[in-house]
Amino acid sequence: MEKTVKILNETGLHARPATLFVKTASQFASDVNIEFNGAVSNAKSIMNILSLGLKKGDEIKIVAEGEDAKEAVEALVNLINSKFEEK
Amino acid sequence: MKGTGASPGIALGKALVIENEPLVVEKKEIESTEKEKSRFLEALEKSKEQLKKVREKALKEMGQEKAAIFEAHLMILEDPELIQSTTKKIEDEGLNGEYAFKEITTQFVSIFEAMDNEYMKERAADIRDVSDRVLRNLMDQPIIDLSILDEEVILIAHDLTPSDTATMNKEKVLGFLTNIGGRTSHTAIMARSLEIPAVVGLKDITEKVNTSDFIVLNGETGEVMINPDEEEIQKYKTMKEKYEHEKKELESLKDQPSITPDGRKVELAGNIGTPKDIDGLLKNDAEGVGLYRTEFIYMDRDSMPTEDEQFEAYKEVLESLNPKPIVIRTLDIGGDKELPYLHIDKEMNPFLGYRAIRLCLKEQEIFKTQLRALLRASIYGKLKIMFPMISSLEELLEAKKILNEVKKDLDKEGIEYSKDIEVGMMIEVPSAAIISDILAKHVDFFSIGTNDLIQYTTAVDRMNEKIHYLYNPFNPAVLRLIKMVIDNGHKEGIWVGMCGEMAGDKRMIPILLGMGLDEFSMSPISILPARKLIRSLKHEDMKKVAENVLSMGSAEEIESYLEEIFD
């Protein structure tokens, strides 16, 4: 299960959005990874996610494998599309 | 000594040097990888328990926003990559837990430190803080506990970690001094939120100071003295009293009107550039925004901002300050502010060239996109639209015509906007000031932009050091123009404001008040001091001062007259 999305919120995957992203990914049993610029990063690792330095407009692929893969990808895509409920 | 002033205030007291020497982590023989792994995991658990306690304390004492940092620290401890890489290293290379963990965290620290971003650099400090705790637990080393302090001290450290600042007993801490850090480092931010005076970036203060030395520090200027003489101590004591007295006085002026003792009320507003500045407006009790520069939305990027992006930036400010008035200035690009993606040819005299409203009237799509975004945002607060650099009646009428076209478009599309938006213009070109009697019939307000008005009136390039002495706001010609604009505005029943540096200048405020200025817009930090000043000046007296000033022939004469009556 995979899906490509674009980061929409102003601040990118920093601070609160990054925390929210990792927390959401960690709720699922599946392995969840992000593909960006040819590298694969663990979506449940705050250090990996932050070190990508994702900015507004960057395109990432979310790849999940496991029993709840579909739900995991959906939840993360929704989070990004909702701009992390930023004001 | 001098460092970076990180949190204002004066502190005097005994030093406590925190010896947080870097841990020496050695490679050691281990009995079994299994045992080593569980030792590491135990230390992780122990660190988590400690951090949860720190977080609770921070939540209680510093609020949710500041406690969030420990939430982030806990996440680092739960990071699967960090844990797996460490256990894998123990297993594959037969390393001891502390050595393996140190290697892994060092990797991450260098990644974050190399990133070209302040926020990410600060994360390196987080990882170090967390890693230090785990290592100390692994090596049975004591973790410095600042919650037990017997006497009042000034803390001296290489750097204070977030856990240090969260756990320490604030009642006993008079100030901080650190070797490293800048205005945006953890220590600085924490110090400001705790209102503890602090100086950071002192390089080797931990080596220069011994525990129990007497320290004085000024968190505003960054000055620090070690074991000063009695005279210096007295000087700092007086400064401290004065600072605290003033702070209290300004604090008490919040929610008070900006009114003279004889009843002349004016509006003190703030100049801002991005929605990030809202905090400063609220903290300093701005009565509105007199100038919201929209250039920042257009800068540091490679294409035009979309209507939606602009809408969000305008809405945020309007909404957070509603119902206070927000004057948003339409795009003022050109001059010294360039946009690479606009591809404007280099000009001989950019300040006299293709800029601001001149550009917007030619590149109408850019202008219309901005006006649409402004109108759409207008329903979220009290918007006033202001055109920059108007130098003739034709330009003003043309700009207003385009605004009406955009309104009609929105009507057709059934998009809502406020029906009572005031439309005004900046007075920053002498030709506009001179015909302000005519222009006043076509706008709801004037706002005088002094930085440009001075340079255009006196023909002085304000960037040119050689003629800087000619750039003087007390130039009598400039003051006469200002008076003329205020009078012409009032004759037509419109309000007149000022959004240049001059409006917040405490030497200028009495004159402007006397001339009848209605709105003063300045850096938010200047608002409360300006309010204090206005509440001490009689309007009737200032009218006479202004009258006297306007009869004088040179800036020098005006300045010495003001010095004489106000000092």
Interface residues (C-beta under 8 A of the other chain):
Chain A: E10 H14 A15 R16 T19 V22 K23 S26 N42 K44 S45 I46 M47 N48 L50 S51 G53 K87
Chain B: A68 E71 A72 M75 I76 E78 D79 P80 E81 L82 F108 I111 F112 M115 N117 Y119 M120 R123 I127 E312 E316
